[in-house]
Amino acid sequence: MNIKILGTGCARCHQIEKTTKEVVKELGIEATVEEVKDIKKIVEYSILTTPGLVINEELVCAGRVPTKAEVTQFIANALTKEDNTRR
């Protein structure tokens, strides 16, 4: 699983990154979590305000900091999609 945090490195971006890493660890899954700070690359995801959260190249949240429960649900949904494509 590939997870990207879109933003310039503000406190909200760091909060999403921290929460996301906690959820990944708690779920015991393998995932890369990377920060995307390049404005040109961020714009490619068609978001108007940061921070943004992208899981497996799908924008799942933008312009706000999601709760831990929301991040858990976003990751669970992505895992379900991964399972469905493998079948």
C-alpha positions in Angstrom: 0.0 0.0 0.0 1.2 3.5 -0.9 0.1 6.4 1.2 0.9 10.0 0.4 0.5 13.1 2.6 0.1 16.1 0.3 1.2 19.5 1.8 4.0 21.9 2.4 5.0 20.5 5.7 2.7 22.4 8.0 1.5 21.2 11.4 -1.7 19.8 9.9 0.3 17.8 7.4 2.5 16.4 10.2 -0.6 15.5 12.2 -2.0 13.4 9.3 1.3 11.7 8.8 1.5 10.8 12.6 -2.0 9.5 12.7 -1.6 7.5 9.4 1.6 5.9 10.7 -0.1 5.0 14.0 -3.0 3.4 12.1 -0.7 1.4 9.8 1.2 0.1 12.8 -1.9 -0.8 14.7 -3.4 -2.6 11.7 0.0 -4.4 11.2 0.0 -3.8 7.4 2.9 -3.0 5.1 2.6 0.5 3.7 4.9 3.3 2.6 4.0 6.7 3.9 5.6 9.6 2.0 5.3 13.3 2.1 4.7 15.1 -1.2 5.7 18.8 -0.8 6.2 19.7 -4.5 3.3 22.0 -5.4 3.3 20.8 -9.0 2.8 17.2 -7.9 0.2 18.2 -5.3 -1.8 20.0 -8.0 -1.8 16.8 -10.1 -4.3 15.4 -7.5 -6.7 18.3 -8.2 -6.9 19.5 -4.6 -7.4 23.2 -3.8 -6.3 23.2 -0.2 -3.9 21.1 1.7 -3.4 18.8 3.5 -4.4 15.9 1.4 -4.3 12.2 1.9 -3.8 9.8 -1.0 -4.0 6.0 -0.7 -3.0 3.9 -3.6 -3.2 7.0 -5.9 -6.8 7.8 -4.8 -7.4 11.1 -3.1 -9.5 10.2 0.0 -9.4 13.5 2.0 -8.4 17.1 1.3 -8.4 20.4 3.0 -8.7 19.1 6.6 -7.2 16.7 9.1 -9.2 13.5 9.3 -9.8 11.8 12.6 -8.0 8.6 13.4 -11.2 6.6 12.9 -11.5 8.2 9.4 -7.9 7.3 8.5 -8.6 3.7 9.7 -11.7 3.5 7.5 -9.9 5.0 4.5 -7.1 2.3 4.8 -9.6 -0.5 5.4 -11.5 0.6 2.2 -8.2 0.6 0.3 -7.4 -2.9 1.6 -10.8 -4.2 0.5 -10.2 -2.7 -3.0 -6.8 -4.4 -3.1 -8.3 -7.8 -2.2 -11.0 -7.4 -4.8 -8.5 -6.7 -7.6 -6.5 -9.7 -6.7 -9.4 -12.1 -7.2 
